[in-house]
Amino acid sequence: MIIFPIIYCVSFFLALRELWKGKAQGILLFIIFGLSIYTTALSLTFQYGFGNLIPFLQPLKEFLVVVTLIVGVLQLKKKVKLQFVDYAVLCFFGYTLLYTILPIGSLSFLERLGAFKSLSFFTLVYFCGRFIDIKNVFLRKYFLYILVLSVLAAGVVILELVTYTHLQTYTGYSNYNYYFFNNESSGNYGLTWTFESAGGFKRFASFFANPLEHAAATIISLSVLAAYYTNDQYKIKFDKFGIIALIGTFLSIFLAVSRSSFASYFLVIYMYGVLTKKKYIPKIAHFLLITISIYFIYVLIKDLGDDNNVFQVVITTLNFTDASSAGHVLEWLQGINAIYLNPFGLGLGSSGQVAASLGDNVGGENQFIIIGVQTGLIGLGLYIALFISVIKQTTFWFYRLNGNEKKICLVLLLTKIGLLIPFLTSEVENSVYISYMLWFLTGIFINIISKKKLINEQD
């Protein structure tokens, strides 16, 4: 399995070579093939006895972002006219930077700096896409790479299913997380609880960091698949590879056993049908929803009892009585209470993955609450404004763009809508692959529409 660290390093150097040539879009090579296997590559490096290399391998992603940003700025031919999203991103960056500089909270300056990077580094990724020369970006090629990644992920997850063994069992995942993040192994499989469901089913992560990241990455792949094979007249033209990729996304989302992402998977399909005016897709969805509802009402009346595991998982999920769902609710209530008592926040690193590694976590299990606990209502408001604004802009421009511009708009719109539910149940931004991909594409999209607006103003 040494192939994973090799791919990680090779993708870095290939991206760096592209950047050396002045091709800022080269960072997408590393995001797609390097960051998707980030945890697996680094945990294997640690397992093979090269732990001393980890501190040098970890910051490669930040290094590439800074280089990409520099390349993009140097290639600017005219002054950039800032949009609302630009101002919101800058305000969020500045506001959270203030929380880093000021002695807010109980953490040291270095700990706050680490939390700041975890929380706000996406702003630099955004501006990498914002300042790129979009004339030289061949997004269709990178979308194809994402679909190739989804097929490879499905292939790995099939092997996991056949052997009924997590890939992470062999990668040194637990030792890596304990040594570098102070996260002890838990659950019945020596990994973490996230690798198993409340019903006792194994949840597979393929080569991603965990099943939740695997599921969220599948939402991106499904959105890319929809955009890649849909033309400007909203006709779908699948080839054999497209069918294989579609099957692969379903296998991935099914075997990741993430209830929020599973619901999001079908929400993406539903919204795709609405946006492309394919009435048969919403009609089929409505029919299936009614059929499933009738079935579960029938089951409730029949009262099958505790011996039906699948049924019990669904019911306990809906009424929030299983351990996982109840845990979400408790974390939400704790976080909301902390925001109510501290409307300006408890300080950076007080909630989320960083706080968990430091052993003093408040709230969590929700991207918005995690931000609110740390930065208060103002920071939360800025982030929500960003989220809503991107959805609003992509919805507005979808019917006004053509070609690849329309495709990136559709990808971003479907992904943002699709990840809304996972955002409510986990810290999605903690995944470097998900976060970097989304914000880089967001930057490119705002780049596109800002030029469109400028042309319209000149006309």
LOLUM-672119 format. One record per residue (C-alpha): residue number from 1; residue in three letters; x, z, y. Coordinates in Angstrom, 2 decimals. Last residue first. Layout:
<NUM, "ALA", <X, Z, Y>>
...
//
This chain:
<459, "ASP", <-22.71, -22.53, 47.30>>
<458, "GLN", <-19.89, -20.12, 48.15>>
<457, "GLU", <-22.04, -17.14, 47.16>>
<456, "ASN", <-22.94, -18.80, 43.84>>
<455, "ILE", <-19.24, -19.45, 43.11>>
<454, "LEU", <-18.41, -15.80, 43.83>>
<453, "LYS", <-21.23, -14.61, 41.59>>
<452, "LYS", <-19.96, -16.77, 38.74>>
<451, "LYS", <-16.43, -15.43, 39.27>>
<450, "SER", <-17.76, -11.87, 39.10>>
<449, "ILE", <-19.75, -12.86, 36.00>>
<448, "ILE", <-16.65, -13.84, 34.03>>
<447, "ASN", <-14.45, -10.89, 35.01>>
<446, "ILE", <-17.34, -8.53, 34.25>>
<445, "PHE", <-17.40, -10.09, 30.75>>
<444, "ILE", <-13.61, -9.88, 30.31>>
<443, "GLY", <-13.63, -6.19, 31.28>>
<442, "THR", <-16.48, -5.47, 28.87>>
<441, "LEU", <-14.56, -7.27, 26.11>>
<440, "PHE", <-11.57, -4.99, 26.74>>
<439, "TRP", <-13.91, -1.99, 26.88>>
<438, "LEU", <-15.59, -2.70, 23.57>>
<437, "MET", <-12.46, -3.60, 21.61>>
<436, "TYR", <-10.41, -0.68, 22.92>>
<435, "SER", <-13.16, 1.87, 22.21>>
<434, "ILE", <-14.08, 0.62, 18.74>>
<433, "TYR", <-10.49, 0.25, 17.52>>
<432, "VAL", <-9.31, 3.47, 19.19>>
<431, "SER", <-12.09, 5.51, 17.59>>
<430, "ASN", <-12.51, 8.62, 19.76>>
<429, "GLU", <-14.94, 6.64, 21.93>>
<428, "VAL", <-17.52, 6.94, 19.13>>
<427, "GLU", <-17.76, 10.73, 19.38>>
<426, "SER", <-20.76, 11.16, 17.09>>
<425, "THR", <-24.57, 11.46, 16.83>>
<424, "LEU", <-25.94, 10.10, 20.11>>
<423, "PHE", <-23.23, 7.46, 20.45>>
<422, "PRO", <-24.11, 6.38, 16.88>>
<421, "ILE", <-27.65, 5.62, 18.17>>
<420, "LEU", <-26.44, 3.64, 21.20>>
<419, "LEU", <-23.98, 1.64, 19.11>>
<418, "GLY", <-26.41, -1.20, 18.42>>
<417, "ILE", <-27.51, -1.54, 22.04>>
<416, "LYS", <-23.91, -1.77, 23.26>>
<415, "THR", <-22.98, -4.04, 20.36>>
<414, "LEU", <-25.90, -6.40, 20.89>>
<413, "LEU", <-25.19, -6.72, 24.62>>
<412, "LEU", <-21.43, -7.11, 24.21>>
<411, "VAL", <-21.70, -9.76, 21.51>>
<410, "LEU", <-24.43, -11.62, 23.42>>
<409, "CYS", <-22.36, -11.73, 26.63>>
<408, "ILE", <-19.29, -12.83, 24.67>>
<407, "LYS", <-21.33, -15.67, 23.20>>
<406, "LYS", <-22.83, -16.74, 26.53>>
<405, "GLU", <-19.36, -17.08, 28.03>>
<404, "ASN", <-18.29, -19.01, 24.93>>
<403, "GLY", <-20.87, -21.70, 25.64>>
<402, "ASN", <-23.46, -21.09, 28.33>>
<401, "LEU", <-24.48, -18.38, 30.79>>
<400, "ARG", <-27.72, -17.75, 32.70>>
<399, "TYR", <-29.96, -16.57, 29.85>>
<398, "PHE", <-27.53, -13.80, 28.88>>
<397, "TRP", <-26.73, -12.92, 32.49>>
<396, "PHE", <-29.52, -10.40, 33.14>>
<395, "THR", <-29.31, -8.72, 29.72>>
<394, "THR", <-25.50, -8.51, 29.95>>
<393, "GLN", <-25.76, -6.96, 33.41>>
<392, "LYS", <-28.37, -4.36, 32.42>>
<391, "ILE", <-26.50, -3.36, 29.27>>
<390, "VAL", <-23.25, -3.02, 31.25>>
<389, "SER", <-25.03, -1.04, 33.98>>
<388, "ILE", <-26.61, 1.37, 31.50>>
<387, "PHE", <-23.28, 2.35, 29.92>>
<386, "LEU", <-21.45, 2.60, 33.24>>
<385, "ALA", <-24.21, 4.68, 34.82>>
<384, "ILE", <-24.12, 6.92, 31.73>>
<383, "TYR", <-20.37, 7.42, 32.24>>
<382, "LEU", <-20.75, 8.18, 35.94>>
<381, "GLY", <-23.60, 10.61, 35.30>>
<380, "LEU", <-21.61, 12.45, 32.64>>
<379, "GLY", <-18.69, 12.87, 35.02>>
<378, "ILE", <-21.03, 14.16, 37.72>>
<377, "LEU", <-23.01, 16.39, 35.34>>
<376, "GLY", <-20.04, 18.29, 34.05>>
<375, "THR", <-16.55, 17.06, 33.20>>
<374, "GLN", <-15.82, 18.61, 29.80>>
<373, "VAL", <-19.28, 19.60, 28.56>>
<372, "GLY", <-20.78, 16.40, 29.99>>
<371, "ILE", <-18.24, 14.14, 28.24>>
<370, "ILE", <-18.95, 15.75, 24.86>>
<369, "ILE", <-22.69, 15.63, 25.60>>
<368, "PHE", <-22.55, 11.88, 26.17>>
<367, "GLN", <-20.55, 11.08, 23.04>>
<366, "ASN", <-22.73, 13.27, 20.82>>
<365, "GLU", <-21.64, 15.33, 17.80>>
<364, "GLY", <-20.09, 17.83, 20.23>>
<363, "GLY", <-20.73, 21.31, 21.56>>
<362, "VAL", <-17.86, 23.60, 22.47>>
<361, "ASN", <-14.64, 23.23, 20.44>>
<360, "ASP", <-11.85, 25.80, 20.42>>
<359, "GLY", <-9.55, 25.11, 17.45>>
<358, "LEU", <-7.02, 22.94, 19.28>>
<357, "SER", <-7.75, 20.04, 16.92>>
<356, "ALA", <-11.48, 20.54, 17.52>>
<355, "ALA", <-10.95, 20.50, 21.28>>
<354, "VAL", <-9.14, 17.17, 21.05>>
<353, "GLN", <-11.87, 15.73, 18.82>>
<352, "GLY", <-14.75, 16.68, 21.09>>
<351, "SER", <-15.28, 19.49, 23.58>>
<350, "SER", <-13.18, 21.77, 25.82>>
<349, "GLY", <-10.31, 19.30, 26.10>>
<348, "LEU", <-10.87, 18.62, 29.79>>
<347, "GLY", <-12.58, 21.37, 31.75>>
<346, "LEU", <-15.63, 23.58, 31.26>>
<345, "GLY", <-17.89, 21.29, 33.24>>
<344, "PHE", <-19.21, 21.08, 36.80>>
<343, "PRO", <-22.76, 21.99, 35.71>>
<342, "ASN", <-21.43, 25.04, 33.81>>
<341, "LEU", <-24.42, 27.03, 32.52>>
<340, "TYR", <-26.57, 23.93, 32.00>>
<339, "ILE", <-23.61, 21.92, 30.63>>
<338, "ALA", <-22.79, 24.72, 28.16>>
<337, "ASN", <-26.45, 24.91, 27.11>>
<336, "ILE", <-26.51, 21.17, 26.51>>
<335, "GLY", <-23.35, 21.44, 24.38>>
<334, "GLN", <-24.65, 24.31, 22.26>>
<333, "LEU", <-27.98, 22.58, 21.82>>
<332, "TRP", <-26.29, 19.32, 20.81>>
<331, "GLU", <-23.95, 21.07, 18.37>>
<330, "LEU", <-26.87, 22.91, 16.77>>
<329, "VAL", <-28.89, 19.69, 16.51>>
<328, "HIS", <-26.03, 17.75, 14.93>>
<327, "GLY", <-25.41, 20.54, 12.41>>
<326, "ALA", <-29.09, 20.47, 11.47>>
<325, "SER", <-28.74, 16.77, 10.77>>
<324, "SER", <-25.69, 17.29, 8.57>>
<323, "ALA", <-26.96, 20.37, 6.74>>
<322, "ASP", <-30.39, 18.89, 5.95>>
<321, "THR", <-33.37, 20.23, 7.92>>
<320, "PHE", <-33.51, 17.70, 10.76>>
<319, "ASN", <-37.14, 16.65, 10.04>>
<318, "LEU", <-36.33, 12.95, 9.74>>
<317, "THR", <-33.03, 13.52, 7.96>>
<316, "THR", <-34.58, 16.00, 5.56>>
<315, "ILE", <-37.20, 13.39, 4.65>>
<314, "VAL", <-34.72, 10.54, 4.15>>
<313, "VAL", <-32.27, 12.62, 2.11>>
<312, "GLN", <-35.12, 14.04, 0.04>>
<311, "PHE", <-36.36, 10.57, -0.88>>
<310, "VAL", <-32.90, 9.47, -1.99>>
<309, "ASN", <-32.40, 12.64, -4.01>>
<308, "ASN", <-35.68, 12.51, -5.93>>
<307, "ASP", <-35.53, 15.67, -8.05>>
<306, "ASP", <-36.59, 17.89, -5.18>>
<305, "GLY", <-40.30, 17.19, -5.42>>
<304, "LEU", <-42.24, 13.96, -5.88>>
<303, "ASP", <-45.05, 15.08, -3.60>>
<302, "LYS", <-47.69, 12.39, -4.36>>
<301, "ILE", <-49.01, 12.66, -0.81>>
<300, "LEU", <-45.51, 12.54, 0.65>>
<299, "VAL", <-44.67, 9.59, -1.58>>
<298, "TYR", <-47.72, 7.68, -0.33>>
<297, "ILE", <-46.76, 8.43, 3.27>>
<296, "PHE", <-43.26, 7.23, 2.39>>
<295, "TYR", <-44.59, 3.96, 1.02>>
<294, "ILE", <-46.89, 3.38, 3.98>>
<293, "SER", <-43.96, 3.87, 6.36>>
<292, "ILE", <-41.79, 1.47, 4.34>>
<291, "THR", <-44.49, -1.21, 4.46>>
<290, "ILE", <-45.10, -0.71, 8.20>>
<289, "LEU", <-41.37, -0.95, 8.94>>
<288, "LEU", <-40.99, -3.99, 6.68>>
<287, "PHE", <-43.85, -5.79, 8.42>>
<286, "HIS", <-42.50, -4.93, 11.86>>
<285, "ALA", <-39.05, -6.21, 10.92>>
<284, "ILE", <-40.51, -9.43, 9.49>>
<283, "LYS", <-42.44, -9.95, 12.73>>
<282, "PRO", <-39.35, -9.13, 14.81>>
<281, "ILE", <-37.37, -11.80, 12.90>>
<280, "TYR", <-40.17, -14.40, 12.84>>
<279, "LYS", <-40.35, -14.48, 16.62>>
<278, "LYS", <-36.93, -16.04, 17.05>>
<277, "LYS", <-36.81, -15.78, 20.84>>
<276, "THR", <-33.01, -15.56, 20.97>>
<275, "LEU", <-33.19, -12.17, 22.71>>
<274, "VAL", <-36.01, -10.82, 20.53>>
<273, "GLY", <-34.48, -11.96, 17.24>>
<272, "TYR", <-31.07, -10.59, 18.24>>
<271, "MET", <-32.77, -7.33, 19.20>>
<270, "TYR", <-34.18, -7.01, 15.68>>
<269, "ILE", <-30.88, -7.88, 14.01>>
<268, "VAL", <-29.06, -5.35, 16.20>>
<267, "LEU", <-31.73, -2.72, 15.44>>
<266, "PHE", <-31.23, -3.47, 11.74>>
<265, "TYR", <-27.57, -2.49, 11.94>>
<264, "SER", <-28.40, 0.38, 14.30>>
<263, "ALA", <-30.53, 2.05, 11.63>>
<262, "PHE", <-27.59, 1.83, 9.23>>
<261, "SER", <-25.31, 3.04, 12.04>>
<260, "SER", <-27.38, 6.22, 12.48>>
<259, "ARG", <-27.73, 6.82, 8.74>>
<258, "SER", <-24.06, 6.34, 7.98>>
<257, "VAL", <-23.78, 5.67, 4.25>>
<256, "ALA", <-20.50, 3.72, 4.68>>
<255, "LEU", <-21.57, 1.92, 1.50>>
<254, "PHE", <-24.61, 0.28, 3.11>>
<253, "ILE", <-22.88, -0.63, 6.37>>
<252, "SER", <-19.96, -2.19, 4.51>>
<251, "LEU", <-22.08, -4.03, 1.97>>
<250, "PHE", <-24.26, -5.41, 4.76>>
<249, "THR", <-21.25, -6.52, 6.79>>
<248, "GLY", <-19.75, -8.27, 3.75>>
<247, "ILE", <-22.97, -10.15, 3.01>>
<246, "LEU", <-22.88, -11.46, 6.57>>
<245, "ALA", <-19.20, -12.36, 6.27>>
<244, "ILE", <-19.83, -14.26, 3.02>>
<243, "ILE", <-22.70, -16.15, 4.68>>
<242, "GLY", <-20.49, -16.99, 7.65>>
<241, "PHE", <-17.71, -18.18, 5.35>>
<240, "LYS", <-20.11, -20.54, 3.61>>
<239, "ASP", <-21.30, -22.06, 6.90>>
<238, "PHE", <-24.08, -20.70, 9.09>>
<237, "LYS", <-25.64, -22.73, 11.89>>
<236, "ILE", <-28.17, -20.59, 13.73>>
<235, "LYS", <-30.05, -22.32, 16.55>>
<234, "TYR", <-30.39, -20.41, 19.81>>
<233, "GLN", <-30.19, -23.59, 21.94>>
<232, "ASP", <-26.84, -22.41, 23.28>>
<231, "ASN", <-25.47, -22.20, 19.73>>
<230, "THR", <-25.62, -19.25, 17.34>>
<229, "TYR", <-22.96, -18.91, 14.62>>
<228, "TYR", <-20.37, -16.96, 16.62>>
<227, "ALA", <-22.93, -14.86, 18.49>>
<226, "ALA", <-24.65, -13.44, 15.40>>
<225, "LEU", <-21.34, -12.92, 13.59>>
<224, "VAL", <-19.86, -11.17, 16.63>>
<223, "SER", <-22.82, -8.78, 16.69>>
<222, "LEU", <-22.49, -8.16, 12.94>>
<221, "SER", <-18.76, -7.50, 13.33>>
<220, "ILE", <-19.34, -5.04, 16.17>>
<219, "ILE", <-21.94, -3.18, 14.11>>
<218, "THR", <-19.48, -3.19, 11.20>>
<217, "ALA", <-16.92, -1.42, 13.39>>
<216, "ALA", <-19.49, 1.35, 13.92>>
<215, "ALA", <-19.92, 1.74, 10.15>>
<214, "HIS", <-16.18, 1.86, 9.46>>
<213, "GLU", <-15.70, 4.29, 12.34>>
<212, "LEU", <-18.33, 6.57, 10.84>>
<211, "PRO", <-16.90, 6.16, 7.34>>
<210, "ASN", <-13.45, 7.40, 8.44>>
<209, "ALA", <-10.18, 6.09, 9.90>>
<208, "PHE", <-10.77, 2.49, 8.80>>
<207, "PHE", <-9.22, 0.93, 5.69>>
<206, "SER", <-12.50, 1.04, 3.69>>
<205, "ALA", <-14.37, 4.08, 5.04>>
<204, "PHE", <-16.54, 4.89, 2.02>>
<203, "ARG", <-19.24, 7.55, 1.92>>
<202, "LYS", <-19.66, 9.24, -1.43>>
<201, "PHE", <-23.20, 10.29, -2.21>>
<200, "GLY", <-24.06, 13.98, -2.59>>
<199, "GLY", <-27.40, 13.74, -0.79>>
<198, "ALA", <-25.99, 15.28, 2.38>>
<197, "SER", <-23.42, 12.52, 2.58>>
<196, "GLU", <-19.73, 12.47, 1.76>>
<195, "PHE", <-16.60, 11.22, 3.54>>
<194, "THR", <-17.63, 12.97, 6.77>>
<193, "TRP", <-17.03, 16.31, 5.08>>
<192, "THR", <-13.28, 15.75, 5.27>>
<191, "LEU", <-10.65, 14.71, 2.70>>
<190, "GLY", <-10.12, 16.74, -0.48>>
<189, "TYR", <-13.08, 15.16, -2.26>>
<188, "ASN", <-15.59, 18.01, -2.27>>
<187, "GLY", <-15.53, 18.69, 1.44>>
<186, "SER", <-12.70, 19.89, 3.63>>
<185, "SER", <-9.09, 19.05, 4.46>>
<184, "GLU", <-7.59, 20.97, 7.36>>
<183, "ASN", <-7.40, 19.35, 10.80>>
<182, "ASN", <-4.35, 20.59, 12.73>>
<181, "PHE", <-4.00, 17.18, 14.38>>
<180, "PHE", <-0.47, 16.05, 13.43>>
<179, "TYR", <0.26, 17.98, 10.24>>
<178, "TYR", <-3.33, 18.46, 9.07>>
<177, "ASN", <-4.42, 14.91, 9.77>>
<176, "TYR", <-1.37, 13.42, 8.07>>
<175, "ASN", <-1.68, 15.71, 5.06>>
<174, "SER", <-5.35, 14.78, 4.62>>
<173, "TYR", <-4.87, 11.03, 4.94>>
<172, "GLY", <-1.91, 10.79, 2.56>>
<171, "THR", <-2.88, 7.21, 1.74>>
<170, "TYR", <-4.00, 7.55, -1.89>>
<169, "THR", <-7.16, 9.64, -1.43>>
<168, "GLN", <-7.82, 7.67, 1.75>>
<167, "LEU", <-8.82, 4.65, -0.37>>
<166, "HIS", <-11.79, 6.73, -1.51>>
<165, "THR", <-12.50, 6.60, -5.22>>
<164, "TYR", <-15.57, 5.34, -7.07>>
<163, "THR", <-13.30, 2.86, -8.86>>
<162, "VAL", <-15.87, 0.08, -8.45>>
<161, "LEU", <-17.07, 1.52, -5.13>>
<160, "GLU", <-13.59, 1.78, -3.66>>
<159, "LEU", <-12.82, -1.75, -4.81>>
<158, "ILE", <-16.01, -2.93, -3.10>>
<157, "VAL", <-14.92, -1.07, 0.05>>
<156, "VAL", <-11.64, -2.96, 0.07>>
<155, "GLY", <-13.36, -6.34, -0.16>>
<154, "ALA", <-15.87, -5.35, 2.53>>
<153, "ALA", <-13.02, -4.47, 4.89>>
<152, "LEU", <-11.38, -7.83, 4.16>>
<151, "VAL", <-14.64, -9.64, 4.98>>
<150, "SER", <-15.04, -7.63, 8.20>>
<149, "LEU", <-11.45, -8.41, 9.24>>
<148, "VAL", <-12.05, -12.13, 8.70>>
<147, "LEU", <-15.12, -11.78, 10.94>>
<146, "ILE", <-13.01, -10.10, 13.62>>
<145, "TYR", <-10.41, -12.88, 13.33>>
<144, "LEU", <-13.18, -15.45, 13.86>>
<143, "PHE", <-14.14, -13.64, 17.05>>
<142, "TYR", <-10.50, -13.88, 18.07>>
<141, "LYS", <-10.51, -17.65, 17.68>>
<140, "ARG", <-13.83, -18.00, 19.55>>
<139, "LEU", <-12.38, -15.91, 22.35>>
<138, "PHE", <-9.89, -18.56, 23.43>>
<137, "VAL", <-8.69, -16.87, 26.61>>
<136, "ASN", <-6.60, -19.11, 28.88>>
<135, "LYS", <-9.29, -19.79, 31.47>>
<134, "ILE", <-10.13, -16.07, 31.44>>
<133, "ASP", <-6.96, -15.17, 33.35>>
<132, "ILE", <-6.99, -11.42, 32.63>>
<131, "PHE", <-7.65, -8.91, 35.40>>
<130, "ARG", <-10.92, -7.47, 34.06>>
<129, "GLY", <-9.80, -7.56, 30.43>>
<128, "CYS", <-6.79, -5.36, 31.11>>
<127, "PHE", <-8.98, -3.49, 33.61>>
<126, "TYR", <-11.18, -2.24, 30.78>>
<125, "VAL", <-8.21, -1.10, 28.71>>
<124, "LEU", <-7.05, 0.93, 31.72>>
<123, "THR", <-10.48, 2.58, 31.96>>
<122, "PHE", <-10.46, 3.24, 28.21>>
<121, "PHE", <-7.68, 5.75, 28.84>>
<120, "SER", <-10.27, 8.17, 30.18>>
<119, "LEU", <-11.24, 10.65, 27.46>>
<118, "SER", <-8.30, 10.63, 25.04>>
<117, "LYS", <-5.77, 10.22, 27.83>>
<116, "PHE", <-7.40, 13.03, 29.82>>
<115, "ALA", <-7.36, 15.28, 26.73>>
<114, "GLY", <-3.62, 14.73, 26.37>>
<113, "LEU", <-3.14, 15.49, 30.08>>
<112, "ARG", <-5.27, 18.61, 29.72>>
<111, "GLU", <-2.99, 19.77, 26.89>>
<110, "LEU", <0.08, 19.05, 29.03>>
<109, "PHE", <-1.44, 20.94, 31.99>>
<108, "SER", <-2.26, 23.98, 29.82>>
<107, "LEU", <-5.78, 24.60, 28.56>>
<106, "SER", <-8.10, 27.39, 29.69>>
<105, "GLY", <-10.38, 25.40, 31.95>>
<104, "ILE", <-9.79, 23.84, 35.35>>
<103, "PRO", <-6.21, 24.12, 36.64>>
<102, "LEU", <-6.51, 21.02, 38.89>>
<101, "ILE", <-4.43, 17.98, 37.98>>
<100, "THR", <-6.30, 17.01, 34.82>>
<99, "TYR", <-9.77, 17.64, 36.24>>
<98, "LEU", <-8.80, 15.44, 39.21>>
<97, "LEU", <-7.80, 12.73, 36.75>>
<96, "THR", <-11.33, 12.99, 35.34>>
<95, "TYR", <-12.78, 12.15, 38.77>>
<94, "GLY", <-10.28, 9.39, 39.46>>
<93, "PHE", <-10.88, 7.62, 36.15>>
<92, "PHE", <-14.66, 7.99, 36.41>>
<91, "CYS", <-14.59, 6.74, 39.99>>
<90, "LEU", <-12.44, 3.74, 39.02>>
<89, "VAL", <-14.80, 2.85, 36.16>>
<88, "ALA", <-17.85, 3.18, 38.42>>
<87, "TYR", <-16.20, 1.05, 41.12>>
<86, "ASP", <-15.40, -1.69, 38.62>>
<85, "VAL", <-18.91, -1.53, 37.14>>
<84, "PHE", <-20.38, -2.00, 40.61>>
<83, "GLN", <-18.27, -5.12, 41.20>>
<82, "LEU", <-14.87, -5.50, 42.86>>
<81, "LYS", <-13.81, -8.77, 44.44>>
<80, "VAL", <-10.37, -9.48, 43.04>>
<79, "LYS", <-7.85, -10.87, 45.52>>
<78, "LYS", <-6.47, -14.21, 44.49>>
<77, "LYS", <-4.03, -15.73, 42.02>>
<76, "LEU", <-3.76, -12.75, 39.68>>
<75, "GLN", <-1.05, -13.47, 37.10>>
<74, "LEU", <1.04, -10.42, 38.02>>
<73, "VAL", <-2.01, -8.16, 37.62>>
<72, "GLY", <-2.76, -9.51, 34.14>>
<71, "VAL", <0.83, -9.16, 32.95>>
<70, "ILE", <0.96, -5.58, 34.26>>
<69, "LEU", <-2.32, -4.70, 32.55>>
<68, "THR", <-1.12, -6.23, 29.30>>
<67, "VAL", <2.12, -4.22, 29.49>>
<66, "VAL", <0.15, -1.00, 30.12>>
<65, "VAL", <-2.23, -1.76, 27.25>>
<64, "LEU", <0.65, -2.63, 24.94>>
<63, "PHE", <2.35, 0.71, 25.66>>
<62, "GLU", <-0.88, 2.61, 25.06>>
<61, "LYS", <-1.23, 1.00, 21.63>>
<60, "LEU", <2.41, 1.60, 20.75>>
<59, "PRO", <1.95, 5.30, 21.55>>
<58, "GLN", <1.37, 6.34, 17.90>>
<57, "LEU", <4.25, 4.42, 16.33>>
<56, "PHE", <7.04, 6.28, 18.15>>
<55, "PRO", <5.69, 9.79, 17.46>>
<54, "ILE", <5.00, 8.63, 13.86>>
<53, "LEU", <8.58, 7.53, 13.16>>
<52, "ASN", <9.80, 11.05, 12.25>>
<51, "GLY", <7.10, 11.15, 9.59>>
<50, "PHE", <8.92, 8.45, 7.63>>
<49, "GLY", <8.60, 10.11, 4.24>>
<48, "TYR", <6.36, 7.57, 2.51>>
<47, "GLN", <3.37, 9.85, 3.12>>
<46, "PHE", <3.94, 9.82, 6.89>>
<45, "THR", <4.02, 6.03, 6.98>>
<44, "LEU", <0.93, 6.02, 4.77>>
<43, "SER", <-0.87, 8.28, 7.27>>
<42, "LEU", <0.22, 5.99, 10.11>>
<41, "ALA", <-1.05, 2.79, 8.51>>
<40, "THR", <-4.35, 4.35, 7.39>>
<39, "THR", <-4.97, 5.90, 10.80>>
<38, "TYR", <-4.36, 2.66, 12.71>>
<37, "ILE", <-5.97, 0.24, 10.23>>
<36, "SER", <-8.52, -1.16, 12.72>>
<35, "LEU", <-5.99, -0.57, 15.48>>
<34, "GLY", <-3.48, -3.07, 14.16>>
<33, "PHE", <-5.48, -6.09, 12.98>>
<32, "ILE", <-8.16, -6.32, 15.65>>
<31, "ILE", <-6.62, -4.40, 18.54>>
<30, "PHE", <-3.16, -5.81, 17.83>>
<29, "LEU", <-4.31, -9.42, 17.86>>
<28, "LEU", <-6.53, -8.67, 20.86>>
<27, "ILE", <-3.39, -7.74, 22.80>>
<26, "GLY", <-2.52, -11.43, 22.82>>
<25, "GLN", <-5.22, -12.00, 25.45>>
<24, "ALA", <-2.57, -11.32, 28.08>>
<23, "LYS", <-0.79, -14.58, 27.33>>
<22, "GLY", <2.23, -14.48, 29.67>>
<21, "LYS", <4.68, -15.66, 27.03>>
<20, "TRP", <6.02, -12.10, 26.76>>
<19, "LEU", <2.41, -11.02, 26.22>>
<18, "GLU", <2.14, -13.33, 23.23>>
<17, "ARG", <5.39, -11.91, 21.82>>
<16, "LEU", <4.07, -8.38, 22.33>>
<15, "ALA", <0.93, -9.27, 20.39>>
<14, "LEU", <3.04, -10.63, 17.54>>
<13, "PHE", <5.22, -7.51, 17.70>>
<12, "PHE", <2.23, -5.17, 17.47>>
<11, "SER", <0.54, -7.20, 14.73>>
<10, "VAL", <3.78, -7.02, 12.71>>
<9, "CYS", <3.97, -3.24, 13.10>>
<8, "TYR", <0.41, -2.56, 11.96>>
<7, "ILE", <0.57, -5.20, 9.24>>
<6, "ILE", <3.73, -3.57, 7.85>>
<5, "PRO", <2.20, -0.09, 7.99>>
<4, "PHE", <-0.77, -1.44, 5.98>>
<3, "ILE", <1.23, -3.52, 3.48>>
<2, "ILE", <3.00, -0.37, 2.24>>
<1, "MET", <0.00, 0.00, 0.00>>
//
